């Protein structure tokens, strides 16, 4: 089903959309990303759309790029974190500032093309889910450019450990392309505790704890050079699994 053919199918069921982009020192990659999103959404006719760029204490001109675009396109707005707090903090801040019925998180490099949103919303509506997560692992043939082998292998190991530690069934929790209904966002993000790499797992764990239905959807994806994820971040993600269990015992997700 092409985007043009499918747009009529879900336009009548999609009331409003917020696209949330966490950004840290992204003045170079942000311009083509905003141009691409603008081109895509202008071809659709949704009742309400906003693009929320969350500046995580950037030291470059990220904030000014967003202000420049917002002067030409008022649907774009800037949310600023109080300093560099981490991607998890930026996502939570953006989700809680967003106003759309559906709220899409996408990385600033568009490693998952913005058009893949249509797969997420279709899966969510068809399965009556309130969370839909993009996945590189369900169908690896959709990955056109892979991560360096070391990162890819460590990601697979992390996923095995994550499933054992949390009971979550997902094959890829770390893809930065996820869709939440506002009702799910209202439950999940005020309870999120982690600001670092493990926040994705925590959000899905909170969703499961509250009986929120989530679906995993294979999406096209291509690794983009210049990732902000360091080896130390990956190591901390394993420690975050312990923190998530500790938070659960302490009742922080109730």
C-alpha positions in Angstrom: 0.0 0.0 0.0 1.6 3.3 -1.0 1.6 6.4 1.2 -0.8 8.2 -1.1 -3.2 5.2 -1.1 -3.0 4.7 2.7 -3.3 8.3 3.7 -7.1 8.4 3.1 -7.4 5.2 5.1 -6.0 6.6 8.3 -6.6 10.4 7.9 -10.2 9.8 9.1 -8.9 8.0 12.2 -5.9 10.2 13.0 -7.1 13.4 14.8 -3.7 15.0 15.6 0.0 14.2 15.6 3.0 15.5 17.5 6.4 14.7 16.2 9.1 14.9 19.0 12.7 15.2 18.1 15.3 15.1 20.9 18.4 17.0 19.8 21.9 17.6 21.2 24.3 19.6 19.1 22.4 18.8 15.9 22.6 22.1 14.0 24.0 20.3 10.9 21.6 17.3 10.7 18.5 19.2 11.9 18.0 21.3 8.8 17.6 18.4 6.3 15.5 16.6 8.8 13.1 19.4 9.3 13.0 20.0 5.5 12.2 16.3 5.0 9.5 16.2 7.7 8.0 19.4 6.3 7.8 17.9 2.8 6.2 14.7 4.2 3.5 16.3 6.4 2.6 18.9 3.9 1.4 16.1 1.6 -1.0 14.9 4.3 -4.1 16.7 5.7 -4.2 16.1 9.4 -6.4 18.2 11.6 -3.5 19.2 13.8 0.3 18.8 13.6 3.2 20.0 15.6 6.9 19.3 15.6 8.5 19.6 19.0 12.3 19.8 19.0 13.7 19.3 22.4 17.1 20.9 22.8 19.1 19.0 25.4 21.5 21.8 26.3 23.3 22.0 23.0 26.5 24.0 22.7 26.0 24.8 19.0 23.2 26.6 17.1 20.6 23.9 17.4 18.1 26.2 19.2 18.6 29.0 16.7 18.0 26.6 13.8 14.6 25.6 15.4 13.7 29.2 16.0 14.6 30.1 12.4 12.3 27.3 11.1 9.5 28.2 13.5 9.4 31.7 12.2 8.6 30.2 8.7 6.5 27.3 10.0 4.7 27.9 13.3 3.9 24.2 13.7 7.6 23.8 14.8 8.3 24.8 18.4 11.3 24.6 20.6 11.4 23.0 24.1 14.7 23.6 26.0 16.0 21.3 28.7 17.7 22.9 31.8 21.2 21.9 30.5 22.4 18.6 29.0 20.2 16.0 30.9 20.2 13.1 28.5 18.0 11.7 25.8 15.6 10.1 28.2 15.0 13.5 29.9 14.6 15.1 26.5 12.0 12.5 25.3 10.1 12.8 28.6 10.1 16.6 28.4 8.9 16.5 24.8 6.2 14.0 25.4 4.8 15.9 28.4 4.9 19.2 26.4 3.2 17.7 23.3 -0.4 18.2 22.6 -1.2 15.7 19.9 -3.5 12.7 20.2 -0.6 10.6 18.9 3.0 11.4 19.7 5.9 10.1 17.6 9.5 10.1 18.8 12.0 10.2 16.0 15.8 10.6 16.0 17.2 13.8 14.5 19.1 11.8 11.8 15.9 10.2 10.5 17.6 6.8 10.6 14.0 5.5 10.3 12.4 7.4 7.5 9.5 9.6 8.6 7.3 7.7 6.1 7.6 4.7 8.3 5.2 6.4 10.7 2.4 5.1 8.6 3.3 1.5 9.6 3.2 2.4 13.3 -0.1 4.1 13.2 -1.7 1.4 11.0 -0.4 -1.3 13.4 -1.6 0.6 16.5 -5.1 1.2 15.1 -5.5 -2.4 13.7 -4.3 -4.0 16.9 -6.0 -1.4 19.2 -2.7 -0.7 20.8 -1.7 2.6 22.5 2.1 2.1 21.9 3.8 1.1 18.6 7.6 0.7 18.5 9.7 0.6 15.4 12.0 -2.5 15.2 15.1 -3.3 13.3 15.1 -6.9 14.6 11.7 -8.3 13.4 12.8 -8.1 9.8 16.5 -7.4 9.4 16.2 -7.2 5.6 14.8 -3.7 6.1 18.1 -2.5 7.6 19.9 -1.0 4.6 23.0 0.3 6.5 24.0 -1.7 9.6 25.7 -0.4 12.7 29.4 -1.3 13.2 29.5 -5.0 14.1 30.6 -4.5 17.7 27.6 -2.2 18.4 25.2 -4.5 16.6 26.4 -7.6 18.6 26.3 -5.7 21.9 22.8 -4.6 21.1 21.7 -8.2 20.5 23.3 -9.3 23.8 21.6 -6.4 25.6 18.2 -7.5 24.2 18.6 -11.1 25.5 19.6 -9.8 29.0 16.8 -7.2 28.9 14.1 -9.8 28.1 15.3 -12.1 30.9 15.4 -9.2 33.4 12.1 -7.5 32.6 9.9 -10.1 30.9 9.3 -7.8 28.0 8.9 -9.7 24.7 10.3 -7.1 22.3 13.3 -7.9 20.0 14.4 -4.3 19.7 13.7 -1.7 22.4 16.4 0.8 21.4 15.2 1.9 18.0 14.5 5.6 18.3 11.2 5.5 16.5 8.2 5.0 18.7 4.5 6.1 18.8 2.4 6.7 21.9 -1.2 7.6 22.3 -1.7 10.6 24.6 -3.5 8.4 27.2 -0.5 6.1 27.3 1.9 9.0 27.4 0.0 10.4 30.4 0.6 7.2 32.3 4.2 6.4 31.2 6.2 9.5 31.1 5.4 11.1 34.5 6.6 7.8 36.0 9.8 7.5 33.9 12.9 7.8 36.2 15.8 7.2 33.9 17.4 9.9 31.8 20.0 7.8 30.1 20.2 4.9 27.5 17.9 2.6 29.5 14.8 4.9 29.4 13.3 3.0 26.4 13.1 -0.2 28.3 11.8 1.6 31.3 9.0 3.2 29.3 7.9 -0.1 27.9 8.2 -1.8 31.3 5.9 0.9 32.7 3.4 0.3 29.9 3.4 -3.4 30.6 3.0 -2.8 34.3 -0.2 -0.8 33.6 -1.6 -3.2 31.1 -1.1 -0.9 28.1 -1.0 -2.8 24.8 2.2 -2.3 22.7 3.0 -3.7 19.3 6.5 -4.1 17.7 6.6 -3.1 14.0 9.4 -3.8 11.5 10.6 -0.5 9.9 13.1 0.5 7.3 16.3 1.8 9.0 19.8 2.9 8.1 22.7 3.7 10.4 23.8 7.3 10.2 27.3 8.2 11.1 27.8 10.6 14.0 25.8 8.6 16.7 25.7 10.1 20.2 25.6 6.6 21.8 29.0 5.9 23.4 30.3 2.5 24.6 29.9 3.8 28.2 26.2 4.5 27.5 25.8 0.9 26.4 27.4 -0.4 29.5 25.2 1.8 31.7 22.1 0.4 29.9 22.8 -3.0 31.5 23.0 -1.3 34.9 19.7 0.4 34.2 18.0 -3.0 34.0 18.8 -3.4 37.7 17.6 0.1 38.4 14.3 -0.6 36.7 13.7 -3.7 38.8 14.6 -1.7 41.9 12.2 1.1 41.0 9.5 -1.5 40.5 10.0 -3.0 43.9 10.0 0.5 45.4 6.6 1.2 43.8 7.8 4.1 41.6 5.8 2.9 38.6 2.5 2.5 40.4 
